[in-house]
Amino acid sequence: MYQFTVFTPTYNRAHTLPALYNSLIDQKTNYSFEWLIIDDGSSDNTSEIVNKWINEDKIAINYYKVPNGGKPRAINKAVEWARSPFLFIIDSDDYLADNSVVEFMASECENIKDDATFVGVGGLQGYPNKSAKTNVSFTNYIDATNLERVKLGLNVDCNEAYKIDILKHYPFKVWEGENFTPEQIVLDDMALDGYKLRWHNRVIVISEYFEDGLTKGSWNLIKKNPMGYAMLYDHKLKYHHRLKDRINDVIQMIAQSIIGRNPLYFLQSNAPMLASICYPLGICIAIRRKIQYRKI
């Protein structure tokens, strides 16, 4: 029904969503787009505010409220419920940098739509003064996979629009009792399968991190989602080849899985033999990590 979907997962962000809404209604674009909001069980007045906007009918808003399950589960639902070929993910405490972002991103997605090697298009995050949060090593744009981001200066949070038909083949796995799995796992899996993005040296989203957000609460996030991070360390074994890096990966994976009460997870890992050898070290790290977590 639409040419482009702006997707926002939100949880108790009634106080920040208006900035994003205002930036969306200001967009000047010839592309039809929807704002897909998945409310992850908010207990504030998010639904009241969003329903008011729906009644204003200034842009197409599709709003769903679901039981609290975390951002990765919300992304899985967005892939299912979006009504366009592209999913542009913007967090609920961010907003668009100017009134041409949707036009720019939708048109760039059209440019790579028929190239099967591309999974999407990316742009930079900026500060409220619109300066970029990173210095990239290219001028206009570059085509690269998620695994090549570090050498390009893109090893920071960015914003991307993805082909939904490809995302459908890479769902997030989230463990029972946990609400988070690092997005890096899915993005790197797509990279390992050869999919690239067209990264633009342009600030498209203004991002302001709040004290209770995912980024600033990273240690608390690891504490609450040990198996999600065990999966991340195990995933890194797919492309880490130096022995030193692989040993660190398996030790961290073992520690997180012990904390997550899945001590035999290493048997199904990407390096079960190395993990067996390093298991005693993983136990030691798990003990130290539990002591660290008490201070969080």
LOKE-223858 format. One line per field, with one value per residue (C-alpha): residue number from 1; residue in one letter; chain; x, y, z. Coordinates in steps of 0.2 Angstrom, whole numbers, padded with zeros to 4 digits. Layout:
LOKE-223858
k (NUM | ...)
r (A | ...)
c (A | ...)
u (X | ...)
v (Y | ...)
w (Z | ...)
***
This chain:
LOKE-223858
k (1 | 2 | 3 | 4 | 5 | 6 | 7 | 8 | 9 | 10 | 11 | 12 | 13 | 14 | 15 | 16 | 17 | 18 | 19 | 20 | 21 | 22 | 23 | 24 | 25 | 26 | 27 | 28 | 29 | 30 | 31 | 32 | 33 | 34 | 35 | 36 | 37 | 38 | 39 | 40 | 41 | 42 | 43 | 44 | 45 | 46 | 47 | 48 | 49 | 50 | 51 | 52 | 53 | 54 | 55 | 56 | 57 | 58 | 59 | 60 | 61 | 62 | 63 | 64 | 65 | 66 | 67 | 68 | 69 | 70 | 71 | 72 | 73 | 74 | 75 | 76 | 77 | 78 | 79 | 80 | 81 | 82 | 83 | 84 | 85 | 86 | 87 | 88 | 89 | 90 | 91 | 92 | 93 | 94 | 95 | 96 | 97 | 98 | 99 | 100 | 101 | 102 | 103 | 104 | 105 | 106 | 107 | 108 | 109 | 110 | 111 | 112 | 113 | 114 | 115 | 116 | 117 | 118 | 119 | 120 | 121 | 122 | 123 | 124 | 125 | 126 | 127 | 128 | 129 | 130 | 131 | 132 | 133 | 134 | 135 | 136 | 137 | 138 | 139 | 140 | 141 | 142 | 143 | 144 | 145 | 146 | 147 | 148 | 149 | 150 | 151 | 152 | 153 | 154 | 155 | 156 | 157 | 158 | 159 | 160 | 161 | 162 | 163 | 164 | 165 | 166 | 167 | 168 | 169 | 170 | 171 | 172 | 173 | 174 | 175 | 176 | 177 | 178 | 179 | 180 | 181 | 182 | 183 | 184 | 185 | 186 | 187 | 188 | 189 | 190 | 191 | 192 | 193 | 194 | 195 | 196 | 197 | 198 | 199 | 200 | 201 | 202 | 203 | 204 | 205 | 206 | 207 | 208 | 209 | 210 | 211 | 212 | 213 | 214 | 215 | 216 | 217 | 218 | 219 | 220 | 221 | 222 | 223 | 224 | 225 | 226 | 227 | 228 | 229 | 230 | 231 | 232 | 233 | 234 | 235 | 236 | 237 | 238 | 239 | 240 | 241 | 242 | 243 | 244 | 245 | 246 | 247 | 248 | 249 | 250 | 251 | 252 | 253 | 254 | 255 | 256 | 257 | 258 | 259 | 260 | 261 | 262 | 263 | 264 | 265 | 266 | 267 | 268 | 269 | 270 | 271 | 272 | 273 | 274 | 275 | 276 | 277 | 278 | 279 | 280 | 281 | 282 | 283 | 284 | 285 | 286 | 287 | 288 | 289 | 290 | 291 | 292 | 293 | 294 | 295 | 296)
r (M | Y | Q | F | T | V | F | T | P | T | Y | N | R | A | H | T | L | P | A | L | Y | N | S | L | I | D | Q | K | T | N | Y | S | F | E | W | L | I | I | D | D | G | S | S | D | N | T | S | E | I | V | N | K | W | I | N | E | D | K | I | A | I | N | Y | Y | K | V | P | N | G | G | K | P | R | A | I | N | K | A | V | E | W | A | R | S | P | F | L | F | I | I | D | S | D | D | Y | L | A | D | N | S | V | V | E | F | M | A | S | E | C | E | N | I | K | D | D | A | T | F | V | G | V | G | G | L | Q | G | Y | P | N | K | S | A | K | T | N | V | S | F | T | N | Y | I | D | A | T | N | L | E | R | V | K | L | G | L | N | V | D | C | N | E | A | Y | K | I | D | I | L | K | H | Y | P | F | K | V | W | E | G | E | N | F | T | P | E | Q | I | V | L | D | D | M | A | L | D | G | Y | K | L | R | W | H | N | R | V | I | V | I | S | E | Y | F | E | D | G | L | T | K | G | S | W | N | L | I | K | K | N | P | M | G | Y | A | M | L | Y | D | H | K | L | K | Y | H | H | R | L | K | D | R | I | N | D | V | I | Q | M | I | A | Q | S | I | I | G | R | N | P | L | Y | F | L | Q | S | N | A | P | M | L | A | S | I | C | Y | P | L | G | I | C | I | A | I | R | R | K | I | Q | Y | R | K | I)
c (A | A | A | A | A | A | A | A | A | A | A | A | A | A | A | A | A | A | A | A | A | A | A | A | A | A | A | A | A | A | A | A | A | A | A | A | A | A | A | A | A | A | A | A | A | A | A | A | A | A | A | A | A | A | A | A | A | A | A | A | A | A | A | A | A | A | A | A | A | A | A | A | A | A | A | A | A | A | A | A | A | A | A | A | A | A | A | A | A | A | A | A | A | A | A | A | A | A | A | A | A | A | A | A | A | A | A | A | A | A | A | A | A | A | A | A | A | A | A | A | A | A | A | A | A | A | A | A | A | A | A | A | A | A | A | A | A | A | A | A | A | A | A | A | A | A | A | A | A | A | A | A | A | A | A | A | A | A | A | A | A | A | A | A | A | A | A | A | A | A | A | A | A | A | A | A | A | A | A | A | A | A | A | A | A | A | A | A | A | A | A | A | A | A | A | A | A | A | A | A | A | A | A | A | A | A | A | A | A | A | A | A | A | A | A | A | A | A | A | A | A | A | A | A | A | A | A | A | A | A | A | A | A | A | A | A | A | A | A | A | A | A | A | A | A | A | A | A | A | A | A | A | A | A | A | A | A | A | A | A | A | A | A | A | A | A | A | A | A | A | A | A | A | A | A | A | A | A | A | A | A | A | A | A | A | A | A | A | A | A | A | A | A | A | A | A)
u (0000 | 0015 | 0032 | 0041 | 0039 | 0047 | 0047 | 0048 | 0048 | 0044 | 0042 | 0037 | 0043 | 0027 | 0039 | 0051 | 0039 | 0032 | 0049 | 0049 | 0031 | 0034 | 0049 | 0038 | 0024 | 0036 | 0043 | 0042 | 0041 | 0033 | 0034 | 0019 | 0025 | 0018 | 0024 | 0023 | 0024 | 0025 | 0022 | 0031 | 0019 | 0021 | 0013 | 0013 | 0001 | 0009 | -0007 | -0017 | -0004 | -0003 | -0022 | -0023 | -0011 | -0020 | -0036 | -0027 | -0023 | -0008 | 0002 | -0002 | 0001 | -0001 | 0000 | 0001 | 0002 | 0010 | 0015 | 0033 | 0045 | 0059 | 0066 | 0071 | 0054 | 0046 | 0057 | 0051 | 0033 | 0037 | 0044 | 0028 | 0016 | 0025 | 0015 | 0029 | 0045 | 0057 | 0059 | 0068 | 0071 | 0071 | 0071 | 0058 | 0070 | 0077 | 0070 | 0073 | 0087 | 0078 | 0062 | 0070 | 0075 | 0061 | 0062 | 0081 | 0080 | 0065 | 0073 | 0090 | 0081 | 0073 | 0090 | 0096 | 0079 | 0083 | 0101 | 0100 | 0117 | 0110 | 0100 | 0097 | 0103 | 0111 | 0115 | 0123 | 0117 | 0120 | 0120 | 0106 | 0117 | 0117 | 0135 | 0139 | 0144 | 0158 | 0171 | 0169 | 0183 | 0172 | 0164 | 0147 | 0143 | 0151 | 0144 | 0150 | 0144 | 0141 | 0157 | 0167 | 0160 | 0174 | 0187 | 0175 | 0173 | 0155 | 0158 | 0144 | 0126 | 0119 | 0101 | 0097 | 0082 | 0081 | 0073 | 0059 | 0059 | 0077 | 0074 | 0061 | 0074 | 0084 | 0073 | 0079 | 0080 | 0077 | 0078 | 0064 | 0065 | 0075 | 0070 | 0086 | 0098 | 0111 | 0106 | 0124 | 0120 | 0107 | 0117 | 0133 | 0124 | 0117 | 0135 | 0142 | 0129 | 0136 | 0123 | 0129 | 0122 | 0124 | 0131 | 0129 | 0140 | 0124 | 0116 | 0099 | 0094 | 0097 | 0100 | 0099 | 0103 | 0093 | 0098 | 0086 | 0090 | 0098 | 0114 | 0118 | 0111 | 0123 | 0129 | 0112 | 0107 | 0120 | 0116 | 0097 | 0100 | 0115 | 0110 | 0107 | 0126 | 0131 | 0124 | 0134 | 0150 | 0147 | 0142 | 0159 | 0167 | 0160 | 0172 | 0186 | 0201 | 0215 | 0217 | 0217 | 0201 | 0193 | 0198 | 0191 | 0175 | 0172 | 0177 | 0164 | 0151 | 0154 | 0153 | 0137 | 0128 | 0133 | 0125 | 0110 | 0108 | 0112 | 0130 | 0129 | 0126 | 0144 | 0141 | 0131 | 0143 | 0153 | 0169 | 0164 | 0181 | 0189 | 0175 | 0178 | 0196 | 0192 | 0178 | 0187 | 0192 | 0174 | 0168 | 0181 | 0174 | 0156 | 0160 | 0169 | 0155 | 0142 | 0151 | 0152 | 0133 | 0129 | 0135 | 0123)
v (0000 | 0012 | 0014 | 0016 | 0012 | 0022 | 0010 | 0015 | 0003 | 0012 | 0009 | 0023 | 0037 | 0048 | 0062 | 0060 | 0054 | 0071 | 0077 | 0062 | 0065 | 0083 | 0079 | 0066 | 0078 | 0091 | 0079 | 0085 | 0069 | 0062 | 0045 | 0037 | 0032 | 0025 | 0027 | 0010 | 0011 | -0004 | 0000 | -0013 | -0013 | 0005 | 0010 | 0029 | 0039 | 0033 | 0026 | 0042 | 0053 | 0042 | 0040 | 0059 | 0060 | 0046 | 0057 | 0072 | 0062 | 0072 | 0056 | 0038 | 0030 | 0011 | 0008 | -0008 | -0011 | -0028 | -0036 | -0031 | -0041 | -0030 | -0021 | -0037 | -0045 | -0028 | -0028 | -0046 | -0040 | -0025 | -0035 | -0045 | -0030 | -0016 | -0012 | -0007 | -0015 | -0005 | -0004 | 0012 | 0010 | 0025 | 0024 | 0033 | 0046 | 0051 | 0062 | 0066 | 0078 | 0088 | 0088 | 0079 | 0063 | 0052 | 0058 | 0055 | 0037 | 0031 | 0037 | 0029 | 0013 | 0013 | 0015 | -0002 | -0010 | -0022 | -0026 | -0042 | -0039 | -0025 | -0027 | -0008 | 0010 | 0018 | 0036 | 0044 | 0050 | 0067 | 0079 | 0092 | 0104 | 0092 | 0088 | 0070 | 0058 | 0051 | 0055 | 0043 | 0039 | 0042 | 0058 | 0054 | 0036 | 0019 | 0001 | -0010 | -0024 | -0023 | -0032 | -0018 | -0003 | -0002 | 0002 | 0015 | 0025 | 0018 | 0009 | 0019 | 0019 | 0023 | 0022 | 0010 | 0006 | -0012 | -0023 | -0032 | -0047 | -0050 | -0046 | -0060 | -0073 | -0066 | -0065 | -0061 | -0075 | -0069 | -0081 | -0085 | -0073 | -0060 | -0045 | -0041 | -0049 | -0037 | -0032 | -0035 | -0054 | -0052 | -0038 | -0048 | -0064 | -0054 | -0048 | -0065 | -0070 | -0056 | -0043 | -0025 | -0008 | 0009 | 0020 | 0039 | 0052 | 0062 | 0065 | 0058 | 0056 | 0067 | 0055 | 0060 | 0046 | 0046 | 0039 | 0024 | 0020 | 0005 | 0013 | 0021 | 0006 | -0006 | -0015 | -0017 | -0024 | -0037 | -0042 | -0044 | -0053 | -0065 | -0078 | -0064 | -0059 | -0077 | -0078 | -0063 | -0070 | -0086 | -0077 | -0068 | -0085 | -0085 | -0072 | -0070 | -0080 | -0075 | -0087 | -0074 | -0067 | -0084 | -0088 | -0072 | -0075 | -0093 | -0088 | -0074 | -0085 | -0098 | -0085 | -0078 | -0095 | -0100 | -0084 | -0087 | -0105 | -0113 | -0120 | -0133 | -0120 | -0121 | -0139 | -0131 | -0116 | -0112 | -0119 | -0133 | -0140 | -0124 | -0120 | -0137 | -0132 | -0115 | -0120 | -0118 | -0100 | -0096 | -0102 | -0090 | -0075 | -0080 | -0079 | -0062 | -0055 | -0060 | -0050 | -0035 | -0037 | -0034 | -0016 | -0013)
w (0000 | 0003 | -0005 | 0011 | 0030 | 0044 | 0059 | 0077 | 0091 | 0107 | 0126 | 0138 | 0126 | 0126 | 0130 | 0116 | 0102 | 0097 | 0091 | 0078 | 0074 | 0070 | 0059 | 0050 | 0046 | 0040 | 0026 | 0008 | -0002 | -0018 | -0010 | 0000 | 0017 | 0033 | 0051 | 0059 | 0078 | 0088 | 0106 | 0117 | 0132 | 0137 | 0154 | 0150 | 0139 | 0122 | 0115 | 0120 | 0111 | 0095 | 0093 | 0094 | 0079 | 0070 | 0071 | 0065 | 0049 | 0044 | 0039 | 0038 | 0055 | 0059 | 0078 | 0087 | 0105 | 0110 | 0126 | 0132 | 0122 | 0118 | 0102 | 0092 | 0094 | 0088 | 0073 | 0069 | 0070 | 0059 | 0046 | 0046 | 0047 | 0037 | 0021 | 0009 | 0002 | 0014 | 0033 | 0039 | 0058 | 0069 | 0088 | 0098 | 0106 | 0088 | 0074 | 0056 | 0052 | 0040 | 0029 | 0014 | 0023 | 0018 | 0000 | 0000 | 0008 | -0002 | -0018 | -0014 | -0009 | -0027 | -0034 | -0027 | -0027 | -0042 | -0037 | -0028 | -0019 | -0009 | 0007 | 0010 | 0012 | 0027 | 0033 | 0048 | 0065 | 0071 | 0086 | 0088 | 0079 | 0064 | 0065 | 0062 | 0076 | 0066 | 0053 | 0038 | 0026 | 0010 | 0002 | -0005 | -0003 | -0002 | -0005 | 0009 | 0021 | 0039 | 0043 | 0033 | 0044 | 0056 | 0042 | 0035 | 0051 | 0053 | 0069 | 0078 | 0078 | 0061 | 0053 | 0039 | 0028 | 0023 | 0010 | 0019 | 0007 | 0013 | 0032 | 0032 | 0030 | 0045 | 0060 | 0077 | 0090 | 0108 | 0122 | 0134 | 0149 | 0139 | 0129 | 0119 | 0106 | 0098 | 0081 | 0075 | 0074 | 0061 | 0051 | 0051 | 0045 | 0030 | 0027 | 0028 | 0015 | 0004 | 0006 | 0006 | 0010 | 0001 | 0015 | 0013 | 0021 | 0026 | 0043 | 0042 | 0060 | 0075 | 0090 | 0109 | 0121 | 0137 | 0153 | 0152 | 0134 | 0127 | 0123 | 0140 | 0149 | 0140 | 0155 | 0162 | 0145 | 0146 | 0164 | 0159 | 0143 | 0145 | 0132 | 0119 | 0122 | 0123 | 0105 | 0100 | 0105 | 0097 | 0081 | 0081 | 0079 | 0061 | 0056 | 0069 | 0063 | 0075 | 0089 | 0102 | 0097 | 0096 | 0113 | 0120 | 0111 | 0118 | 0135 | 0135 | 0127 | 0140 | 0154 | 0148 | 0145 | 0163 | 0169 | 0158 | 0165 | 0149 | 0153 | 0139 | 0126 | 0121 | 0113 | 0099 | 0097 | 0081 | 0090 | 0102 | 0103 | 0108 | 0120 | 0129 | 0131 | 0137 | 0148 | 0165 | 0160 | 0156 | 0173 | 0181 | 0170 | 0175 | 0193 | 0191 | 0180 | 0193 | 0206 | 0194 | 0190 | 0209 | 0207 | 0193)
***
